[in-house]
Amino acid sequence: GLAGAAVAISAPHLPAGSRTPATLVANFHTTLLAVMRASDMLGFDGRYARLKPVIEDSFHLTIMTQIATGRFWHEASPEQKTQLVQVFGNVSVGTYANRFSGYSGQSFQTKVTREGPQKTILVDTVLKNPSDKDVAITYVCREIRGAWRIIDVLLSTGISELAVRRSEYRRVLKSDGIDGLISTLKRKARNLRSAH
């Protein structure tokens, strides 16, 4: 009860519940930059291993998988749901390990935090590229069970990464069902790894 709550508040580390959307995104960016800086030394597998726990903690992969699979989610068995979330996560981590694979002076800047639709908070950030165009990245955050998590990423074009995946997945789900999507995502995760 209350005694437990008091202990939690006085704990020196930040409990998940006290993260704001801005600190959530800033912490994720800190890890991304560290991985980019050590990119060559780490290689793909090293970047993957460093990013996995942080992505699993920062993003709500279950809700993202649910949104990306749409009505098909409700038709999936508990075992299929577990597998879907797992392979969706593997593809997400692999995509970041692939995309952030070098460092040439980049930095992240948080511009503004604003209210979004459906009780979301949007965190507008910029990836500063000294040698290339800056990239605007907006993180869509939602409070889930008392903790803020990222549930989507919007790129400068305003395109939602989740919407792109959703349309991609819908085609596979319609033709090959849930198991078809699971094997497609497994293949995709393998391809990301072998691209190196």
N, C-alpha and C positions, 0 to 999 in steps of 0.2 A: 504494500500500500504506500502510504505517504513517506515512510522511512526510506523505502527503496527509491522513490523519486528524488528525495533529497541527496542520497548517495550518488545517483546518476548525475545530478547537476554539479556536484563538487568534483566529479572525476576530471582529471587533468586533460584527457583527450576529448575531442569533440564527438559526442555520440551522434549517430546518423541523423537523429531527429533535430539536431541544432544546426545542420547545414542549411545555408540559404542556397537558392539556385545559383547565385553568383559565385559562392565559394565552391560549390559542386563543380561548376564549369572550370573555374580557375585551377582546382586540384587536378582535374583531368588534363588540362593544358600543360601543367607542370610536368606530368608524366610523359605526355606526348613529346615535349621538347627534350626531355632527358633521353628518351628513346631515339629521337632523331639525331641528337648529338653523338650517341654511342652506336649509331646505326651500323657502321661497317664492322665494328668489333662484335656486335651482337649477332649480326646476320638475321635472316628471316625468323628462324626458330627462337632466337634470343629475344627479338622484338615481340614476338607472339607471346612468349612466356611472361614478359614484363607487362604487356598490355592486358592480358586476359583477366587477372584479378581486378584491375582498375575498371575495365569496361563492364565486368559483371557487377561491380559495386556502383558504378555511376549511371549505367543504363538499366531500365527495367525491361530485360530481354523477354520476359514472359508476356507482358502487355504488348510489346512491340511485335512479337510473333503472332499474338492474337489478332492485332489490327491488320497485320500483313496477310494473314490467311483468311480474314473475313468470316463469312458464314461457315466455311469449311471447318473452322476451329471446333464448332459445336458437334460436328460429326466425328471428330477424332476421338479415339479411345484414350484413356489416361496414359497408356504406354506411348502411343503415337504423339501425344502432346509433349511428353517428356523429351522424346527424340527430336521433335520439331524445334523446341526451345534450344536444345543442345546444338543442333546443326546450324540454326539461325545464329546462335552465339559464335560458333566457330567461324562462320562466314564473316560476321561483323569484325571479330578480332583479326582475322586474316586480311580483311580489306584495309584496316588501319595499319597493320604491320607492313602491308604492301605499299600503301599510299604515302606513309610518313617514313620513307626509307633513305633519308639523307639530310644533311644539315648545311645550309649556306647562309647563316645569320638570321633565320626567320624568328619571329616572335609573335605572341598572341596578345591582343589587347581587347579588354571587355569594354564595350561602348556604353551600353545602357541595358537596364532590366525593365521590362514592361509587361503589362497584363496581356495575355493572349486569350483565345476562345476556350470555352469549356474548362474554366478554372486552371488554365495553364499559365505559366510565367515564361516569357521569352527572354533569352539572354543573347543580345546582339554582340558578336565579337568579330574581330578582324585578324586574319592571319597575314602579318606583314612580311612581304617577300622582298628583300633588298634587290634581288636580281630579276624579279618577275612582277607580275601584277599582284596587288593585294587581293585576298579572297575574303568576302564577307561570309560568315558562318553564324547562323542563328540556332541556338539550342532550345528545343521545346521541353520545358520541365513541368512535371506534375507531382503533387504531394501524394504519395501512396503509403498508406499505413503509417502516417506520421513522419515520413522521410521523403525529401525531394529526390527525384530521379529524372534522368533524361529519357524522353520517350520518342523523340524524333529530331532530325537535323535538317535545317533548311539551308540550301546553298544560295549564293548571291542571286541566282536566277529566280529564287522564290520557290524552287522545286523541292518538295519534301522527299527525302531519301526513302521514307516508308511508303509513300504513294508510288514511287518507282518500283519498289520491291513488290508491292501489292499487285500492280498490274502484271508484272513479270510472273508472279506466283499463280495468279488467277488462271493464266493460260495453262500452266502445268497441272494445276489442280483439276481443271475442267477435263483435260485429256487423260491424265494419268493418276488422278486421285492423290490422297495424302501420302501414301507410300512412294508414289512417283516424285512428289516434291521433296521428301526426305532424301531419296537417292540423288536427285538433282543437286540439292544443297551439299550433300557429302562430296559429290564430284567437284562442285564449285570450290569448296574449302581445299580440296586436294590440288586443284589447278592454281589457286592463289599461292600455295606453298611451292609448287613446282615451277612457278614463273621465275624463280630465283635460281 
